Amino acid sequence: MGIVRWNDQANRWIDALSTVPRLLVWAALSLIAILTAALVEYLISGSFVGWRGIVPFVIVGTGSGYVGSEYRNRKHSRR
C-alpha cells in the first residue's frame, strides 16, 4: 500500500503545478524511467537501446502524463 499512497500523493502534487513545470516533471519522470530500463538492458545484454528509442518514449511519456493530469484536473460540470 505504501507505493500506491506515494503515487497518489505525487500525482496530486504534479497536478497542482502550472503547465510548464508540469510538463518538465513528466518529461523528467519519463527520462528517468527509460534511462533506468536502458541501463538494465545494457547491463544484462550489453546492447544499448539507442536515442531513437529513448526520445519517442520520453515524448509519449510526457504527453500521456500531461494529458492524464489535465484529465484529473478537469471540472465536471455536465448537468
C-alpha positions in Angstrom: 0.0 0.0 0.0 2.9 2.4 0.5 3.8 2.8 -3.2 0.1 3.4 -4.1 -0.2 6.1 -1.4 3.1 7.7 -2.6 1.8 7.6 -6.2 -1.4 9.3 -5.3 0.4 12.0 -3.4 2.9 12.5 -6.2 0.0 12.8 -8.8 -1.8 15.4 -6.6 1.5 17.4 -6.3 2.2 17.3 -10.0 -1.4 18.1 -10.9 -1.3 21.2 -8.7 1.6 22.6 -10.8 1.2 25.1 -13.6 1.6 24.0 -17.2 5.3 24.3 -17.9 6.6 22.8 -14.6 4.1 20.0 -15.0 5.5 19.2 -18.5 9.0 19.3 -17.1 8.2 17.0 -14.3 6.5 14.5 -16.6 9.5 14.7 -19.0 11.9 14.1 -16.2 10.0 11.1 -14.9 9.8 9.6 -18.4 13.5 10.2 -18.9 14.4 8.6 -15.6 12.2 5.5 -16.4 13.7 4.9 -19.9 17.3 5.5 -18.8 16.8 3.0 -16.0 15.4 0.5 -18.4 18.2 1.2 -20.9 20.8 0.7 -18.1 19.3 -2.6 -17.0 19.2 -3.8 -20.6 22.8 -2.7 -21.2 23.9 -4.5 -18.0 22.1 -7.7 -18.9 22.7 -8.0 -22.7 25.4 -5.5 -23.4 23.4 -3.6 -26.1 22.1 0.0 -25.8 18.6 0.8 -26.9 19.8 4.0 -28.6 18.5 7.5 -28.7 16.0 6.5 -31.4 14.2 4.5 -28.8 14.6 6.9 -25.9 13.4 10.1 -27.5 10.0 8.8 -28.6 9.4 7.2 -25.2 10.1 10.5 -23.5 7.8 12.4 -25.8 5.0 9.9 -25.4 5.5 9.6 -21.7 5.5 13.4 -21.3 2.4 13.7 -23.4 0.5 11.0 -21.7 1.4 12.2 -18.2 0.3 15.8 -19.1 -3.0 14.6 -20.6 -3.6 12.4 -17.5 -3.0 15.5 -15.3 -5.4 17.5 -17.4 -8.0 14.8 -17.2 -7.7 14.5 -13.4 -8.0 18.3 -13.1 -10.9 18.9 -15.4 -14.1 20.3 -14.0 -17.1 18.1 -14.0 -19.9 20.5 -14.9 -22.1 18.3 -17.2 -25.6 18.8 -16.0 
